[in-house]
Amino acid sequence: MNYLTVEVYKNSFGDCTNNGVTSDASQTFVVPCESGPITEEGLDAYGAVYVILVPGKAGNRMHLKPYGVSRHTMFGGNFVYSSDSRFKETYGSNPVHVHDRIED
């Protein structure tokens, strides 16, 4: 699997993710992308703390959520996007919701 880096767009009203992964700006976020420039092996050599976001569906709308999370996630107000044309080919031309809010 190959990956593509994305930027997080945050809600201007503050963090509503309940400390979700997108609340930490020091991480690099990547999404699966068949033609992406970063390989699985390259992630470890990338030299940054990274979070893999994987596609999911809620109703008829696509979203991304943190890889490996088995609990129910919700939209916390943040989006991811990349101006790279490979992102648009895979995920469409609009920013994508991130479901990283988990309530206890």
VEXDREN-2710 file (C-alpha; in Angstrom, 1 decimal):
% VEXDREN-2710
k/r/px/py/pz
1/MET/0.0/0.0/0.0
2/ASN/1.2/3.5/-0.8
3/TYR/0.3/6.7/1.1
4/LEU/-0.1/10.4/0.5
5/THR/0.4/13.2/3.1
6/VAL/-2.6/15.4/3.8
7/GLU/-3.1/18.7/5.7
8/VAL/-5.6/19.0/8.6
9/TYR/-8.1/21.9/8.4
10/LYS/-9.4/22.7/11.9
11/ASN/-12.5/24.3/13.0
12/SER/-12.0/28.0/14.0
13/PHE/-14.3/27.7/17.0
14/GLY/-11.9/25.4/18.8
15/ASP/-11.2/21.7/19.1
16/CYS/-14.3/19.6/19.2
17/THR/-12.5/16.2/18.7
18/ASN/-12.3/15.4/22.4
19/ASN/-8.5/15.0/22.0
20/GLY/-8.8/13.1/18.8
21/VAL/-5.7/12.5/16.6
22/THR/-6.2/15.6/14.5
23/SER/-6.0/17.8/17.7
24/ASP/-2.2/17.2/17.7
25/ALA/-0.5/19.2/15.0
26/SER/2.9/17.7/15.5
27/GLN/2.0/14.6/13.7
28/THR/2.1/13.8/10.0
29/PHE/-1.2/12.5/8.6
30/VAL/-1.3/10.1/5.6
31/VAL/-4.1/8.4/3.7
32/PRO/-4.0/5.3/1.5
33/CYS/-3.4/6.2/-2.1
34/GLU/-2.5/3.7/-4.8
35/SER/-0.3/6.1/-6.6
36/GLY/1.0/7.8/-3.5
37/PRO/4.8/8.5/-3.2
38/ILE/5.2/7.0/0.3
39/THR/5.4/3.2/0.6
40/GLU/4.7/1.2/3.8
41/GLU/8.4/0.7/4.3
42/GLY/9.0/4.4/3.6
43/LEU/6.6/5.4/6.5
44/ASP/9.1/4.0/9.1
45/ALA/12.0/5.8/7.3
46/TYR/10.0/9.0/7.0
47/GLY/11.4/10.2/10.3
48/ALA/8.1/11.7/11.6
49/VAL/5.3/10.6/13.9
50/TYR/2.6/9.7/11.5
51/VAL/-1.1/8.7/11.7
52/ILE/-2.7/6.6/9.1
53/LEU/-6.3/7.6/8.3
54/VAL/-8.4/5.0/6.5
55/PRO/-11.6/5.5/4.5
56/GLY/-15.0/4.6/6.0
57/LYS/-18.6/5.3/5.2
58/ALA/-21.4/6.8/7.3
59/GLY/-24.6/6.8/5.5
60/ASN/-23.8/7.8/1.9
61/ARG/-20.8/10.0/2.9
62/MET/-17.2/9.0/2.9
63/HIS/-15.0/10.0/5.9
64/LEU/-11.6/9.1/7.2
65/LYS/-10.8/7.7/10.6
66/PRO/-7.6/6.6/12.4
67/TYR/-6.3/3.2/11.5
68/GLY/-6.7/0.5/14.1
69/VAL/-9.5/2.2/16.1
70/SER/-12.3/-0.3/16.7
71/ARG/-14.5/1.9/18.8
72/HIS/-17.3/4.1/17.3
73/THR/-15.9/7.3/16.0
74/MET/-17.7/10.6/15.2
75/PHE/-16.9/13.7/13.2
76/GLY/-15.0/16.2/15.5
77/GLY/-15.0/19.2/13.2
78/ASN/-11.7/18.7/11.3
79/PHE/-11.1/17.9/7.7
80/VAL/-8.1/16.7/5.6
81/TYR/-7.2/17.7/2.1
82/SER/-4.3/17.8/-0.2
83/SER/-3.8/19.9/-3.4
84/ASP/-2.0/16.9/-4.9
85/SER/-4.0/15.6/-7.9
86/ARG/-3.7/12.0/-6.6
87/PHE/-5.8/13.0/-3.6
88/LYS/-8.6/14.3/-5.9
89/GLU/-8.5/11.2/-8.0
90/THR/-8.9/9.0/-4.9
91/TYR/-11.1/11.0/-2.5
92/GLY/-12.7/13.7/-4.7
93/SER/-12.1/17.4/-5.0
94/ASN/-13.4/18.5/-1.5
95/PRO/-11.9/18.2/1.9
96/VAL/-12.9/15.0/3.7
97/HIS/-14.4/14.7/7.2
98/VAL/-12.2/13.1/9.9
99/HIS/-14.1/10.9/12.4
100/ASP/-11.6/11.0/15.3
101/ARG/-13.9/11.9/18.2
102/ILE/-14.4/9.1/20.6
103/GLU/-16.6/9.5/23.7
104/ASP/-16.2/7.4/26.8
END
